[in-house]
Amino acid sequence: MKKNILVIHTGGTISMQVHAETGGVILSEANPLLKEIDKIQQFAHITEVEAFNLPSPHITPQKMLMLVSTINEQLANQQFDGIVITHGTDTLEETAYFLELATNYTLPIVLTGAMRSSNEVGSDGVYNLMAAVRVASTDEAGEKGVLVVLNDEIHTATSVTKTHSSSVSTFQSPQYGPIGIVTKTAVYFHHAPLSRTYLPIRSIDKKVAMFKIYAGMEGELLEMIPALGYDGVVLEGLGQGNVPPALMTVIQTLLDKKIPIVLVSRCFNGVAEASYAYEGGGKMLQKMGVRFEHGLSGQKARIKLLLELCAQE
Ligand SMILES: NC(=O)C[C@H](N)C(=O)O
């Protein structure tokens, strides 16, 4: 039996086209994806909603919270078996992880996008939408948290990241790999996430900054944090979670001011942990009160700290 799937559009390349004269990729008022839905109807009964039509660099945490409201309103009015959200790929992982934390539905919620716009040769939009609808239509996709489906792979919102600026195989889960695949005839899951965090929020009224740590970094930028009104900081530390010694004084000052500092590794793989005991090493940072966030990228750790701070209100 066909499932009832809600498709929420938010914009991105999947809803864009190449302008005939300029060659630039643009959003048009009439989302070209809306015309393509007939090709997907064979897999599920589709209800479409256009939440917004934005390039994903224009998506903010406020917009992500609006998306949560859209989902809540739709589910309050009608029974759906799964939800698919189309989104630009640049910040897709942040919206996916925001939804992972801010919702706790057991029905499948699947994000998808495209690397090639609707009128480009080899456009991957309709195909990815179809694959996402097929995944959202399976019972197995429920209770696995928010999922991301592109290029025939199923990833969790927690581990997926955009790894290539233009390749259609850009979405990868460096640490753990995909949790399933989509083939021509079926959807297969290989494993499932172990746990899920729920951080319900009503508004976004906190600010969290993020810095990639680099060799020779000085403390001046971090010193600006309290004056600029930031409520928390995420540091993408070196290696296993270390920083240059020049940052230690300002880190202590921020912690004394009760501004939480979360540390992740700037490495593509592995986790930040308190290993090194030299000046600026992870052991010293942990002793000072810096929090280590295991297995999250900087951008995901930033979303999590933001929601934690907003949830405390
Ligand atoms: N492939 C894409 O969707 C990239 C686009 N710049 C966006 O994120 O909106």
The ligand as a Tripos MOL2 file, in Angstrom:
@<TRIPOS>MOLECULE
LIG
    9     8     1     0     0
SMALL
NO_CHARGES

@<TRIPOS>ATOM
      1 N1         23.8090   22.2160   -4.0840 N.am      1 LIG1
      2 C1         23.2580   23.2000   -3.3940 C.2       1 LIG1
      3 O1         22.1190   23.1200   -3.0140 O.2       1 LIG1
      4 C2         24.1390   24.3840   -3.0890 C.3       1 LIG1
      5 C3         23.4190   25.7040   -2.9590 C.3       1 LIG1
      6 N2         24.3980   26.7610   -2.8790 N.3       1 LIG1
      7 C4         22.5510   25.7540   -1.7030 C.2       1 LIG1
      8 O2         22.9580   25.2440   -0.6820 O.co2     1 LIG1
      9 O3         21.5030   26.3340   -1.7480 O.co2     1 LIG1
@<TRIPOS>BOND
     1     1     2 1
     2     2     3 2
     3     2     4 1
     4     4     5 1
     5     5     6 1
     6     5     7 1
     7     7     8 2
     8     7     9 1
@<TRIPOS>SUBSTRUCTURE
     1 LIG1         1 GROUP 0 **** ****
